[in-house]
Amino acid sequence: MIAKETRSAGGVVVNKKRQVLVVSQHGTSWSLPKGHIENGEEPLETAKREIEEESGITDLKFIKILKSYKRFKISLDGGEDQSEKKTIFMFLFSTNQEELSPKDPENPEARWVNKAQVARLLTHKKDKEFFLKIINQI
């Protein structure tokens, strides 16, 4: 079976305490906030929309473009779902907003995590690798 190719965008969001935003998907896995790029949407717009949906954060200051990377979708059991291969575009943001209130029922929890703990919490191996490559830019 050939994997469906999709494009997603999201962000590494840092608060005043230098903590990083992570979100739960379906209550079974943890990732950085991101989601599918809609038709006609630019990746940066998608990143801002997804961050708001998955965490409630609207006060975002764009800092810079981070690297993009490819990975398979996370399956419901936390493994790889090879039916979908994503190209994920990531951006770095800062925020003064502390309170988290996810709006997306599929992403029921968001939390601030100390930078040094983020990679350990992320479920997908490629998400961990990406974060460890960019951690010094935060």
DSSP file (Angstrom, degrees, kcal/mol; ACC not computed):
  #  RESIDUE AA STRUCTURE BP1 BP2  ACC     N-H-->O    O-->H-N    N-H-->O    O-->H-N    TCO  KAPPA ALPHA  PHI   PSI    X-CA   Y-CA   Z-CA
    1    1 A M              0   0    0      0, 0.0     2,-0.4     0, 0.0     0, 0.0   0.000 360.0 360.0 360.0 132.2    0.0    0.0    0.0
    2    2 A I        -     0   0    0      1,-0.1     2,-0.1    81,-0.0    81,-0.0  -0.733 360.0-117.9 -88.4 131.7    1.3    3.4   -0.9
    3    3 A A        -     0   0    0     -2,-0.4     2,-0.3     1,-0.1    81,-0.3  -0.411  23.5-116.4 -69.7 140.6    1.1    6.0    1.8
    4    4 A K  E     -a   84   0A   0     79,-3.1    81,-3.0    -2,-0.1     2,-0.5  -0.619  30.0-132.9 -72.1 132.5   -1.1    9.1    1.2
    5    5 A E  E     +a   85   0A   0     -2,-0.3     2,-0.3    79,-0.2    81,-0.2  -0.792  33.3 171.0 -92.1 127.5    1.1   12.2    1.2
    6    6 A T  E     -a   86   0A   0     79,-2.5    81,-2.2    -2,-0.5     2,-0.4  -0.874  26.0-132.9-130.4 165.7   -0.2   15.1    3.3
    7    7 A R  E     +a   87   0A   0     -2,-0.3    30,-2.5    79,-0.2     2,-0.3  -0.976  24.3 176.1-122.6 133.7    1.1   18.4    4.6
    8    8 A S  E     -aB  88  36A   0     79,-2.9    81,-2.7    -2,-0.4     2,-0.3  -0.875   9.7-161.6-128.6 162.3    0.9   19.7    8.1
    9    9 A A  E     +aB  89  35A   0     26,-2.5    26,-1.9    -2,-0.3     2,-0.3  -0.994  20.7 141.0-144.5 150.0    2.1   22.7   10.0
   10   10 A G  E     -aB  90  34A   0     79,-2.3    81,-1.6    -2,-0.3     2,-0.3  -0.889  29.5-109.2-165.3-165.0    2.6   23.6   13.6
   11   11 A G  E     -a   91   0A   0     22,-2.0     2,-0.7    -2,-0.3    81,-0.2  -0.977  13.7-131.1-148.9 156.9    4.8   25.3   16.1
   12   12 A V  E     -a   92   0A   0     79,-2.7    81,-2.8    -2,-0.3     2,-0.5  -0.952  38.6-164.8 -99.1 113.5    7.2   25.3   19.0
   13   13 A V  E     -a   93   0A   0     -2,-0.7     8,-2.1     8,-0.3     2,-0.4  -0.906   5.1-167.1-110.6 127.0    5.6   27.7   21.4
   14   14 A V  E     -aC  94  20A   0     79,-2.0    81,-2.0    -2,-0.5     6,-0.2  -0.931   5.4-153.3-116.7 133.1    7.7   29.1   24.2
   15   15 A N    >   -     0   0    0      4,-2.2     3,-2.0    -2,-0.4    81,-0.2  -0.316  40.4 -86.9 -94.9-176.7    6.2   31.0   27.2
   16   16 A K  T 3  S+     0   0    0     79,-0.3    80,-0.1     1,-0.3    -1,-0.0   0.761 128.4  56.5 -62.8 -25.5    7.9   33.6   29.5
   17   17 A K  T 3  S-     0   0    0      2,-0.1    -1,-0.3     1,-0.0     3,-0.1   0.343 119.1-112.1 -86.7   7.1    9.2   30.9   31.7
   18   18 A R  S <  S+     0   0    0     -3,-2.0    97,-0.6     1,-0.2     2,-0.2   0.726  70.6 145.0  67.1  24.1   11.0   29.3   28.7
   19   19 A Q  E     - D   0 114A   0     95,-0.2    -4,-2.2    96,-0.1     2,-0.4  -0.599  44.3-129.5 -89.5 156.5    8.6   26.3   28.8
   20   20 A V  E     -CD  14 113A   0     93,-3.1    93,-2.4    -2,-0.2     2,-0.4  -0.863  15.8-119.9-112.1 140.0    7.4   24.6   25.6
   21   21 A L  E     + D   0 112A   0     -8,-2.1    -8,-0.3    -2,-0.4     2,-0.3  -0.623  32.5 177.5 -78.4 128.4    3.8   23.8   24.7
   22   22 A V  E     - D   0 111A   0     89,-2.4    89,-2.6    -2,-0.4     2,-0.3  -0.962  10.6-155.3-127.4 151.6    2.9   20.2   24.1
   23   23 A V  E     -ED  31 110A   0      8,-3.1     8,-2.5    -2,-0.3     2,-0.4  -0.930  12.8-127.6-129.3 149.7   -0.5   18.7   23.3
   24   24 A S  E     -ED  30 109A   0     85,-3.2     2,-0.6    -2,-0.3    85,-0.5  -0.788  16.8-148.7 -94.9 136.7   -2.2   15.4   23.8
   25   25 A Q  E >> S-E   29   0A   0      4,-2.7     3,-2.4    -2,-0.4     4,-1.3  -0.933  79.9 -22.3-106.5 120.8   -3.8   13.7   20.8
   26   26 A H  T 34 S-     0   0    0     80,-3.9    -1,-0.2    -2,-0.6    81,-0.1   0.605 109.1 -80.4  58.8  12.6   -6.9   11.6   21.7
   27   27 A G  T 34 S+     0   0    0      2,-0.3    -1,-0.3    79,-0.3     3,-0.1   0.599 124.6  86.8  72.0   9.6   -5.4   11.3   25.2
   28   28 A T  T <4 S+     0   0    0     -3,-2.4     2,-0.3     1,-0.2    -2,-0.2   0.592  87.7  26.0-117.3 -16.0   -3.1    8.6   23.9
   29   29 A S  E  <  -E   25   0A   0     -4,-1.3    -4,-2.7    45,-0.1     2,-0.4  -0.965  63.7-134.2-147.4 161.5    0.0   10.4   22.5
   30   30 A W  E     +E   24   0A   0     -2,-0.3    93,-2.5    91,-0.3    94,-0.5  -0.942  32.5 148.4-121.1 140.4    1.9   13.7   23.0
   31   31 A S  E     -E   23   0A   0     -8,-2.5    -8,-3.1    -2,-0.4     3,-0.0  -0.926  51.0 -83.5-152.1 175.6    3.2   16.0   20.2
   32   32 A L        -     0   0    0     -2,-0.3   -10,-0.1   -10,-0.2     2,-0.1  -0.634  67.2 -85.9 -78.9 149.8    3.9   19.6   19.4
   33   33 A P  S    S+     0   0    0      0, 0.0   -22,-2.0     0, 0.0     2,-0.3  -0.385  74.4 129.4 -64.5 129.7    0.7   21.4   18.2
   34   34 A K  E     +B   10   0A   0    -24,-0.2     2,-0.3    16,-0.2   -24,-0.3  -0.975  24.0 172.7-167.7 167.8    0.2   20.9   14.5
   35   35 A G  E     -B    9   0A   0    -26,-1.9   -26,-2.5    -2,-0.3    15,-0.1  -0.983  41.6 -49.6-172.5 176.8   -2.4   19.9   11.9
   36   36 A H  E     -B    8   0A   0     -2,-0.3     2,-0.6   -28,-0.2   -28,-0.3  -0.264  49.9-120.7 -63.1 140.0   -3.3   19.5    8.3
   37   37 A I        -     0   0    0    -30,-2.5   -30,-0.2     4,-0.0    -1,-0.1  -0.725  31.6-137.6 -79.7 121.8   -2.9   22.5    5.9
   38   38 A E    >   -     0   0    0     -2,-0.6     3,-2.2     1,-0.1     8,-0.1  -0.398  34.8 -78.0 -78.0 157.5   -6.3   23.3    4.5
   39   39 A N  T 3  S+     0   0    0      1,-0.3    -1,-0.1    -2,-0.1     3,-0.1  -0.319 119.7  12.1 -55.0 131.5   -6.7   24.2    0.8
   40   40 A G  T 3  S+     0   0    0      1,-0.3     2,-0.4    -3,-0.1    -1,-0.3   0.449 100.7 124.0  80.7   0.5   -5.6   27.7    0.1
   41   41 A E    <   -     0   0    0     -3,-2.2    -1,-0.3     4,-0.0    -4,-0.0  -0.754  57.9-132.9 -98.2 140.4   -4.0   28.1    3.5
   42   42 A E     >  -     0   0    0     -2,-0.4     4,-2.3     1,-0.1     3,-0.4  -0.625  26.6-114.7 -83.6 149.2   -0.3   29.0    4.0
   43   43 A P  H  > S+     0   0    0      0, 0.0     4,-2.6     0, 0.0     5,-0.1   0.858 116.2  53.6 -53.8 -38.5    1.7   26.9    6.4
   44   44 A L  H  > S+     0   0    0      2,-0.2     4,-2.1     1,-0.2     5,-0.2   0.907 108.8  49.1 -64.7 -40.2    2.2   29.8    8.9
   45   45 A E  H  > S+     0   0    0     -3,-0.4     4,-2.5     2,-0.2    -1,-0.2   0.922 111.2  50.6 -61.3 -44.4   -1.6   30.4    9.0
   46   46 A T  H  X S+     0   0    0     -4,-2.3     4,-3.1     1,-0.2     5,-0.3   0.929 107.7  52.8 -59.5 -46.4   -2.2   26.7    9.6
   47   47 A A  H  X S+     0   0    0     -4,-2.6     4,-2.4     1,-0.2    -1,-0.2   0.925 111.4  45.7 -57.0 -47.0    0.3   26.7   12.5
   48   48 A K  H  X S+     0   0    0     -4,-2.1     4,-2.0     2,-0.2    -1,-0.2   0.908 114.5  48.3 -63.9 -42.3   -1.4   29.6   14.2
   49   49 A R  H  X S+     0   0    0     -4,-2.5     4,-2.7     2,-0.2    -2,-0.2   0.932 113.3  46.7 -63.8 -46.7   -4.9   28.0   13.7
   50   50 A E  H  X S+     0   0    0     -4,-3.1     4,-2.7     2,-0.2     5,-0.2   0.891 110.0  52.8 -65.5 -39.8   -3.8   24.6   15.0
   51   51 A I  H  X>S+     0   0    0     -4,-2.4     4,-1.4    -5,-0.3     6,-0.7   0.922 112.0  46.7 -61.0 -43.1   -2.0   26.1   18.0
   52   52 A E  H  X5S+     0   0    0     -4,-2.0     4,-2.2     4,-0.2    51,-0.3   0.939 114.8  46.2 -63.9 -46.3   -5.2   28.0   18.9
   53   53 A E  H  <5S+     0   0    0     -4,-2.7    50,-2.6     1,-0.2    51,-2.2   0.894 119.1  40.2 -62.8 -40.2   -7.4   24.9   18.4
   54   54 A E  H  <5S+     0   0    0     -4,-2.7    -1,-0.2    48,-0.2   -30,-0.2   0.594 136.4  11.5 -89.8 -11.5   -5.2   22.6   20.4
   55   55 A S  H  <5S-     0   0    0     -4,-1.4    46,-3.0    -3,-0.3    -3,-0.2   0.535  89.8-118.7-138.7 -18.1   -4.2   24.9   23.2
   56   56 A G     << +     0   0    0     -4,-2.2     2,-0.5    -5,-0.6    -4,-0.2   0.439  63.3 144.0  86.1  -1.0   -6.4   28.1   23.2
   57   57 A I        +     0   0    0     -6,-0.7    -1,-0.3     1,-0.2    -2,-0.1  -0.615  13.1 157.4 -79.7 124.3   -3.4   30.3   22.7
   58   58 A T        +     0   0    0     -2,-0.5     2,-1.5    -3,-0.1    -1,-0.2   0.558  54.2  85.1-115.8 -19.3   -4.1   33.3   20.4
   59   59 A D        +     0   0    0      2,-0.0    38,-0.5     0, 0.0     2,-0.4  -0.644  61.5 158.4 -89.2  82.9   -1.3   35.7   21.6
   60   60 A L        -     0   0    0     -2,-1.5     2,-0.6    35,-0.1    35,-0.2  -0.910  30.2-161.4-113.9 133.1    1.5   34.4   19.3
   61   61 A K  E     -F   94   0A   0     33,-2.9    33,-2.0    -2,-0.4     2,-0.2  -0.955  23.0-133.6-110.4 115.8    4.6   36.2   18.3
   62   62 A F  E     +F   93   0A   0     -2,-0.6    31,-0.2    31,-0.2     3,-0.1  -0.496  30.3 170.6 -68.0 130.2    6.3   34.7   15.2
   63   63 A I  E     -     0   0A   0     29,-3.1     2,-0.3     1,-0.3    30,-0.2   0.803  53.2 -42.3-105.7 -55.4   10.0   34.3   15.7
   64   64 A K  E     -F   92   0A   0     28,-1.2    28,-3.2     0, 0.0     2,-0.4  -0.993  54.6 -86.3-168.1 167.0   11.3   32.2   12.8
   65   65 A I  E     -F   91   0A   0     -2,-0.3    26,-0.2    26,-0.2     2,-0.2  -0.674  40.4-160.2 -79.6 132.8   10.8   29.3   10.4
   66   66 A L  E     -     0   0A   0     24,-2.6    24,-0.3    -2,-0.4    26,-0.0  -0.485  35.4 -72.3-100.3 180.0   12.2   26.0   11.8
   67   67 A K  E     -     0   0A   0     -2,-0.2    23,-0.6    63,-0.1     2,-0.3  -0.296  42.4-131.6 -68.7 156.4   13.1   23.0    9.7
   68   68 A S  E     -F   89   0A   0     21,-0.2     2,-0.3    -3,-0.1    21,-0.2  -0.733  27.2-176.4 -99.6 160.7   10.4   20.8    8.1
   69   69 A Y  E     -F   88   0A   0     19,-1.9    19,-3.5    -2,-0.3     2,-0.4  -0.961  19.3-123.0-150.7 166.9   10.5   17.0    8.4
   70   70 A K  E     +F   87   0A   0     -2,-0.3     2,-0.3    17,-0.2    17,-0.2  -0.896  35.3 146.3-117.2 143.8    8.7   13.9    7.3
   71   71 A R  E     -F   86   0A   0     15,-2.0    15,-3.5    -2,-0.4     2,-0.2  -0.977  44.8 -95.9-163.0 163.7    7.1   11.1    9.3
   72   72 A F  E     -F   85   0A   0     -2,-0.3    13,-0.2    13,-0.2    10,-0.2  -0.490  51.6 -92.4 -79.5 157.5    4.2    8.7    9.3
   73   73 A K  E     -F   81   0A   0     11,-2.1     8,-3.4     8,-0.9     2,-0.4  -0.290  42.4-107.2 -62.7 150.8    1.0    9.5   11.2
   74   74 A I  E     -F   80   0A   0      6,-0.2     6,-0.2    -3,-0.1    -1,-0.1  -0.715  34.0-136.5 -81.9 130.0    0.7    8.3   14.8
   75   75 A S    >   -     0   0    0      4,-2.8     3,-2.2    -2,-0.4     6,-0.1  -0.339  29.0 -99.0 -79.5 169.1   -1.8    5.4   15.1
   76   76 A L  T 3  S+     0   0    0      1,-0.3    -1,-0.1     2,-0.1    -2,-0.0   0.747 125.4  54.2 -63.0 -23.1   -4.3    5.2   17.9
   77   77 A D  T 3  S-     0   0    0      3,-0.0    -1,-0.3   -48,-0.0     3,-0.1   0.356 124.0-103.3 -91.7   7.3   -2.0    2.9   19.8
   78   78 A G  S <  S+     0   0    0     -3,-2.2    -2,-0.1     1,-0.2     3,-0.1   0.397  88.5 110.0  90.3  -3.0    0.9    5.3   19.6
   79   79 A G  S    S-     0   0    0      1,-0.1    -4,-2.8    -5,-0.1     2,-0.5  -0.009  79.3 -69.1 -86.3-162.6    2.7    3.4   16.8
   80   80 A E  E     - F   0  74A   0     -6,-0.2     2,-0.8    -3,-0.1    -6,-0.2  -0.811  31.5-155.5 -97.2 131.2    3.2    4.4   13.1
   81   81 A D  E >   - F   0  73A   0     -8,-3.4     3,-1.4    -2,-0.5    -8,-0.9  -0.886   9.4-168.2-100.5 101.2    0.2    4.4   10.8
   82   82 A Q  E 3  S+     0   0A   0     -2,-0.8    -1,-0.1     1,-0.3     3,-0.1   0.363  70.8  85.2 -78.8   7.8    1.9    3.9    7.4
   83   83 A S  E 3  S+     0   0A   0      1,-0.2   -79,-3.1   -80,-0.2     2,-0.4   0.662  95.1  43.5 -78.1 -14.9   -1.2    4.8    5.4
   84   84 A E  E <   -a    4   0A   0     -3,-1.4   -11,-2.1   -81,-0.3     2,-0.6  -0.971  64.1-168.1-137.6 121.6   -0.3    8.5    5.7
   85   85 A K  E     -aF   5  72A   0    -81,-3.0   -79,-2.5    -2,-0.4     2,-0.3  -0.938  18.8-157.1-108.2 122.4    3.1   10.2    5.3
   86   86 A K  E     -aF   6  71A   0    -15,-3.5   -15,-2.0    -2,-0.6     2,-0.6  -0.756  17.8-153.0-102.5 141.3    3.2   13.8    6.5
   87   87 A T  E     -aF   7  70A   0    -81,-2.2   -79,-2.9    -2,-0.3     2,-0.6  -0.977  26.3-158.1-101.9 122.3    5.5   16.6    5.6
   88   88 A I  E     -aF   8  69A   0    -19,-3.5   -19,-1.9    -2,-0.6     2,-0.5  -0.906   9.1-160.3-112.8 119.4    5.5   18.8    8.7
   89   89 A F  E     -aF   9  68A   0    -81,-2.7   -79,-2.3    -2,-0.6     2,-0.4  -0.849  16.5-163.2 -96.2 126.6    6.4   22.5    8.5
   90   90 A M  E     -a   10   0A   0    -23,-0.6   -24,-2.6    -2,-0.5     2,-0.3  -0.896   9.8-170.9-120.6 145.2    7.3   24.0   11.9
   91   91 A F  E     -aF  11  65A   0    -81,-1.6   -79,-2.7    -2,-0.4     2,-0.5  -0.911  21.7-125.2-128.1 152.6    7.6   27.5   13.2
   92   92 A L  E     +aF  12  64A   0    -28,-3.2   -29,-3.1    -2,-0.3   -28,-1.2  -0.877  34.5 171.4-102.5 131.1    9.0   29.0   16.4
   93   93 A F  E     -aF  13  62A   0    -81,-2.8   -79,-2.0    -2,-0.5     2,-0.3  -0.916  20.6-151.5-131.6 156.9    6.7   31.3   18.4
   94   94 A S  E     -aF  14  61A   0    -33,-2.0   -33,-2.9    -2,-0.3     2,-0.3  -0.901  16.1-172.5-121.1 160.5    6.7   33.0   21.8
   95   95 A T        -     0   0    0    -81,-2.0   -79,-0.3    -2,-0.3   -35,-0.1  -0.994  31.2-154.7-148.9 151.6    3.7   34.0   23.9
   96   96 A N  S    S+     0   0    0    -37,-0.4     2,-0.3    -2,-0.3   -36,-0.1   0.447  70.6 107.2 -97.5  -6.3    2.8   35.9   27.0
   97   97 A Q        +     0   0    0    -38,-0.5   -81,-0.1     1,-0.2    -2,-0.1  -0.566  40.1 173.3 -76.8 131.7   -0.3   33.8   27.4
   98   98 A E        +     0   0    0     -2,-0.3     2,-0.2   -83,-0.1    -1,-0.2   0.779  50.0  87.5-105.4 -39.3   -0.1   31.2   30.3
   99   99 A E        -     0   0    0    -43,-0.1     2,-0.5     1,-0.0   -44,-0.0  -0.439  61.6-155.3 -73.7 132.6   -3.6   29.7   30.5
  100  100 A L        +     0   0    0     -2,-0.2   -44,-0.2    10,-0.1    10,-0.1  -0.905  21.4 164.7-109.7 132.6   -4.3   26.7   28.2
  101  101 A S        -     0   0    0    -46,-3.0   -46,-0.2    -2,-0.5     8,-0.1  -0.635  25.3-148.6-147.4  84.3   -7.8   25.8   27.1
  102  102 A P        -     0   0    0      0, 0.0   -48,-0.2     0, 0.0   -49,-0.1  -0.221  11.5-171.2 -55.8 139.4   -7.9   23.4   24.1
  103  103 A K        +     0   0    0    -50,-2.6   -49,-0.2   -51,-0.3   -50,-0.1   0.640  62.8  86.8-101.9 -22.6  -10.9   23.8   21.8
  104  104 A D    >   -     0   0    0    -51,-2.2     3,-1.9     3,-0.3    -1,-0.0  -0.713  66.1-152.6 -86.6 117.3  -10.4   20.7   19.7
  105  105 A P  T 3  S+     0   0    0      0, 0.0    -1,-0.1     0, 0.0   -51,-0.0   0.739  96.3  60.0 -62.6 -20.9  -12.0   17.6   21.3
  106  106 A E  T 3  S+     0   0    0      1,-0.3   -80,-3.9   -81,-0.1   -79,-0.3   0.612 106.8  48.1 -80.5 -11.2   -9.5   15.3   19.6
  107  107 A N  S <  S+     0   0    0     -3,-1.9    -3,-0.3   -82,-0.2    -1,-0.3  -0.723  72.2 168.2-124.8  78.7   -6.7   17.2   21.5
  108  108 A P        +     0   0    0      0, 0.0     2,-0.4     0, 0.0    -1,-0.1   0.618  56.5  40.5 -75.9 -13.5   -8.1   17.2   25.1
  109  109 A E  E     +D   24   0A   0    -85,-0.5   -85,-3.2    -8,-0.1     2,-0.3  -0.994  52.3 178.5-141.2 141.7   -5.0   18.4   27.0
  110  110 A A  E     +D   23   0A   0     -2,-0.4     2,-0.3   -87,-0.2   -87,-0.2  -0.981  13.6 177.9-133.5 146.8   -2.2   20.9   26.6
  111  111 A R  E     -D   22   0A   0    -89,-2.6   -89,-2.4    -2,-0.3     2,-0.4  -0.997  31.5-117.4-150.0 155.1    0.6   21.6   29.0
  112  112 A W  E     -D   21   0A   0     -2,-0.3     2,-0.4   -91,-0.2   -91,-0.2  -0.784  36.5-172.0 -88.5 132.7    3.7   23.7   29.5
  113  113 A V  E     -D   20   0A   0    -93,-2.4   -93,-3.1    -2,-0.4     5,-0.1  -0.975  30.2-104.2-130.1 139.7    6.8   21.5   29.8
  114  114 A N  E >>  -D   19   0A   0     -2,-0.4     3,-2.4   -95,-0.2     4,-0.8  -0.382  37.3-117.2 -59.9 138.7   10.3   22.5   30.7
  115  115 A K  H >> S+     0   0    0    -97,-0.6     3,-0.9     1,-0.3     4,-0.5   0.830 113.2  56.4 -48.1 -42.1   12.5   22.5   27.6
  116  116 A A  H 34 S+     0   0    0      1,-0.2    -1,-0.3     2,-0.1     4,-0.2   0.680 108.9  47.6 -68.0 -17.5   14.7   19.7   28.9
  117  117 A Q  H <> S+     0   0    0     -3,-2.4     4,-1.3     2,-0.1    -1,-0.2   0.563  88.0  86.8 -98.7 -11.2   11.7   17.3   29.4
  118  118 A V  H XX S+     0   0    0     -3,-0.9     4,-2.0    -4,-0.8     3,-0.8   0.931  86.3  49.1 -60.7 -52.6    9.9   17.9   26.0
  119  119 A A  H 3< S+     0   0    0     -4,-0.5    -1,-0.2     1,-0.3    -2,-0.1   0.863 109.3  54.4 -58.7 -36.3   11.7   15.2   23.9
  120  120 A R  H 34 S+     0   0    0     -4,-0.2    -1,-0.3     1,-0.2    -2,-0.2   0.840 111.3  45.5 -64.8 -33.4   11.1   12.6   26.6
  121  121 A L  H << S+     0   0    0     -4,-1.3   -91,-0.3    -3,-0.8    -2,-0.2   0.819  87.8  99.9 -81.5 -32.8    7.4   13.3   26.5
  122  122 A L     <  -     0   0    0     -4,-2.0   -91,-0.2     1,-0.1     6,-0.1  -0.301  61.0-152.9 -61.6 136.8    6.9   13.4   22.8
  123  123 A T        +     0   0    0    -93,-2.5     2,-0.3     4,-0.0    -1,-0.1   0.927  69.8  71.9 -78.8 -48.2    5.4   10.1   21.5
  124  124 A H  S  > S-     0   0    0    -94,-0.5     4,-2.1     1,-0.1     3,-0.4  -0.543  73.4-139.4 -81.3 133.0    6.7    9.8   17.9
  125  125 A K  H  > S+     0   0    0     -2,-0.3     4,-2.5     1,-0.2     5,-0.2   0.867 104.2  52.3 -55.0 -41.1   10.4    9.1   17.4
  126  126 A K  H  > S+     0   0    0      2,-0.2     4,-2.5     1,-0.2    -1,-0.2   0.851 106.9  52.8 -68.4 -33.7   10.6   11.6   14.5
  127  127 A D  H  > S+     0   0    0     -3,-0.4     4,-2.6     2,-0.2    -1,-0.2   0.922 110.5  48.2 -64.4 -43.0    9.1   14.4   16.7
  128  128 A K  H  X S+     0   0    0     -4,-2.1     4,-2.6     2,-0.2    -2,-0.2   0.939 112.3  48.6 -60.3 -48.1   11.7   13.7   19.4
  129  129 A E  H  X S+     0   0    0     -4,-2.5     4,-1.6     1,-0.2    -2,-0.2   0.917 112.0  49.1 -60.0 -44.5   14.5   13.8   16.8
  130  130 A F  H  X S+     0   0    0     -4,-2.5     4,-1.5     1,-0.2     3,-0.4   0.948 112.0  48.2 -59.0 -49.5   13.2   17.1   15.3
  131  131 A F  H  X S+     0   0    0     -4,-2.6     4,-1.2     1,-0.2     3,-0.4   0.908 109.5  51.8 -61.4 -42.8   12.9   18.7   18.8
  132  132 A L  H  < S+     0   0    0     -4,-2.6     4,-0.3     1,-0.2    -1,-0.2   0.816 108.2  53.5 -64.7 -29.3   16.4   17.6   19.8
  133  133 A K  H  < S+     0   0    0     -4,-1.6    -1,-0.2    -3,-0.4    -2,-0.2   0.814 118.8  33.4 -72.2 -30.2   17.8   19.2   16.5
  134  134 A I  H >< S+     0   0    0     -4,-1.5     3,-2.4    -3,-0.4     4,-0.4   0.457  86.0 102.5-106.0  -0.7   16.2   22.5   17.2
  135  135 A I  G >< S+     0   0    0     -4,-1.2     3,-1.3     1,-0.3    -1,-0.1   0.824  78.7  57.3 -56.1 -34.5   16.4   22.7   21.0
  136  136 A N  G 3  S+     0   0    0     -4,-0.3    -1,-0.3     1,-0.2    -2,-0.1   0.623  98.3  61.9 -73.7 -10.6   19.3   25.1   20.9
  137  137 A Q  G <         0   0    0     -3,-2.4    -1,-0.2     1,-0.2    -2,-0.2   0.515 360.0 360.0 -88.0  -5.4   17.3   27.6   18.8
  138  138 A I    <         0   0    0     -3,-1.3    -1,-0.2    -4,-0.4    -2,-0.1   0.452 360.0 360.0 -89.8 360.0   14.8   28.0   21.6
